Amino acid sequence: MSNMTITPDPTLASLAGQVALITGGGRGIGRMTALALSRAGVKVAVAARSRDELDETVRLVEAQGGQAIAFALDVAEQGAVEQMVGETIRQLGPIDLLINNAAMTGAADQGWELADDWWRVIEVNLRGPYLCAQAVLPGMVARQRGRIINVSSNAGVRPTPPYSAYSVSKAALIRLTDSLAEITRDQGICVFGISPGMVKTAMTKAMPIMDNKPEADWVPPERAAELCVFLASGQADRLSGRYVHVLDDIRDLVRRAEEIEASDTYALKCASCKHQNLSADYADSRRFFLAGTASRLNMPQFALICVICG
């Protein structure tokens, strides 16, 4: 991994006039991303549950000369999401970029004593991004252009007790990312998954397992915002469907895009098996892992069973 900051790039001027919809935009990563995109000339719509936090994000965007609107809603409610997308298009124009950032961890659970809000976490962290993508994709397909960024987590590639719902939802979001990327590949649409690293937010502050983490382990939310701006610029479109960490050297990954595509790394996959093509012979591999990211983060290979291999 690299600790290099993504430096400004003149090609980001291509973002001027575009429209972005950012969920979880009331604070933290979502707010920083809204501000960063606004500085690049993007008109932003932000969504979250708290009206006060959203109003503050809008105020900050406008204070730096940008344009923003806000929606207080639950991303797991289909009708509210569809209304938000329609109103964003009416007020700002066609949506060029969707950033699915809204998330919750839920209460800690012991596995055999599931928390009352276990399914609620799945609804917000997985159904929410699906509903938002479903709402914006028809317009993107019609225009044959658009980008979606799903903010996932390394909790999705390894167990994160005692937050099983959070881990499950983030693993599923990584799979939703590459599924959507494959489905829309011929429609001019790119879909990315990112890990923002360990960020000090209201959510992480409420997680006891984050207590006493070394200061050096924390990543400023601005880093995720910088990565989102870079992905939105189109410079990394060859990496569509991939899952990248905020501390990766994204420009190096872009340079190695052909190699990454050939080796099918930076993706949740069945190691060594040939099930990218279901007509291929079954292989002996029985383990999933996040190829590329696993080795870079010194993770053990991710031991899930391939649903095809059994």
GINOR-V445780 format. One record per run of one state. SS is the DSSP state (2 for helix, 1 for strand, 0 for the rest). FROM is the first residue (numbers start at 0). TO is the last residue. If there is no record, write none. Layout:
# GINOR-V445780
ss: (SS;SS)
from: (FROM;FROM)
to: (TO;TO)
This chain:
# GINOR-V445780
ss: (0;2;0;1;0;2;0;1;0;2;0;1;0;2;0;1;0;2;0;1;0;2;0;2;0;2;0;1;0;1;0;2;0;2;0;2;1;0;2;0;2;0;1;0;2;0;2;0;1;0;1;0;2;0)
from: (0;9;15;18;23;27;39;42;48;50;63;67;72;77;92;96;100;117;143;145;152;153;156;163;183;184;187;188;195;197;198;201;205;207;210;214;217;218;220;232;236;239;242;245;249;255;256;263;266;270;287;291;292;296)
to: (8;14;17;22;26;38;41;47;49;62;66;71;76;91;95;99;116;142;144;151;152;155;162;182;183;186;187;194;196;197;200;204;206;209;213;216;217;219;231;235;238;241;244;248;254;255;262;265;269;286;290;291;295;309)
